[in-house]
């Protein structure tokens, strides 16, 4: 299964545009069960969230974490994407720390896809 058939890449592009309109995103990474499926993961596993999205921006500095997550999550169209997303919003320094302290973030870094690469969403 390819990424294009597993994920609504057109809606994902629109989502990233909506987010980038509010905060300049330096890094966007997508992981979760659907990305694992597209990369050939075995079906006999605990799936976890369908989508885990990590957004990194210096614009998040000084903004309460819960407010960032709430606003970024509200921009996600679960109907178009087929499921809700577990959204993580961090400053670059927070992201560096979370990679070692949060298993969900570490999994996205290790097995997810970097959305800023043009080839992923083209």
N, C-alpha and C positions, 0 to 999 in steps of 0.2 A: 504494500500500500504506500503510495507516495504522499508527501506532505500536502500537495494540492488536493488530493481526494479525501484526506483525513480531516483537513481544516479548511474552513472558508477563508481563503487567503485574501479575497477582495474585502470582506468585512474586517479582517484583521488590519489591512492597510488603512481602512477608514477609521478604525479605532485608534490606531497609532497617530493618525492625523489629528483626531479630536483631542487626544492627550497632549500632543505636541503644540497645539494651539494654546494650551494653558501653561504648560511647563516645557521648556526645551529639554528633551530627553537625550541624554548622552549615551545611554545603553538601555536596550530593551531585549529581554530574553524570554523565550516561551518554552515551558516544559509541561509536564503532566502526562496523563495516560494517553491522550490522543497523539502527542508527539512521540511517546514511547512506541505506540502502535505503528506509526508511520516509519519508525526506525527498526521495526522487526522484532519488538519484544514479544515474548511468548504470551499467549492469551491466559494461561493458568498462572495468574499472579494477582496480588492485591493491587487494584487499579489506582486507588487514591483519587485526588481531584482530576477531573478531565483536563483542566487548564491551570497552570501555575505561571503567572506572569510577573517578572521582576523588572521594575522600571527604576532607572538611576538618573537623578538630576540634581545639580547644585541648587536649583530653584526650590527644592524641598527644604533647604536649610532654613530653620526658624519656623517652619510650618508644623503644627502638631501631627504626629504620625497617623493618628486615627482619621484626621481630616483629609490627609493626602489619600489614604486608602479608600475612604468613603467616596471622595470625588472621582478618583480614577476608576473605582468599581462601578460607579453610576454611569460612566461613559461606555462600559462594556455592554454589548447587545447579546444577551444570553440566548434569545430566541434565534437570532441570525447565526450565532456560533454553535448552537446546539447544547450549550451548557454554560453555567456560570463559571467565573474564573476566580481563583484565589490570587488576589493582586497584592504584590509587595512593592512599596515605594520607599526608596532609600536615597540618601545623599551618597556621594562616592565613599566617604569615610565609613558610613553605616554599612554600606554594601560590603566593604572589605571585612568588617567585623562579622557580619551575618553569614558570610560564606563558611566561616569556621564554627559558628554557634548554632545555626539553624539547618537541620537536615533538608528541609524543603528547598531552601535557597541553594544549598550545596548540590542537590540533585539537578536543579535547573542548570547550574553552571557546568556540571559534569556531562549531563545527557541532553540538555535542552538545545535550542537553536538561537543563535544571535540574530535578532530581527533587523539589525541595521545593515546586514549584508544584503546587497541588492539582489543577489541570486535567490535568496530565500523567498521573497515575496514577488518575484517577477513571473 
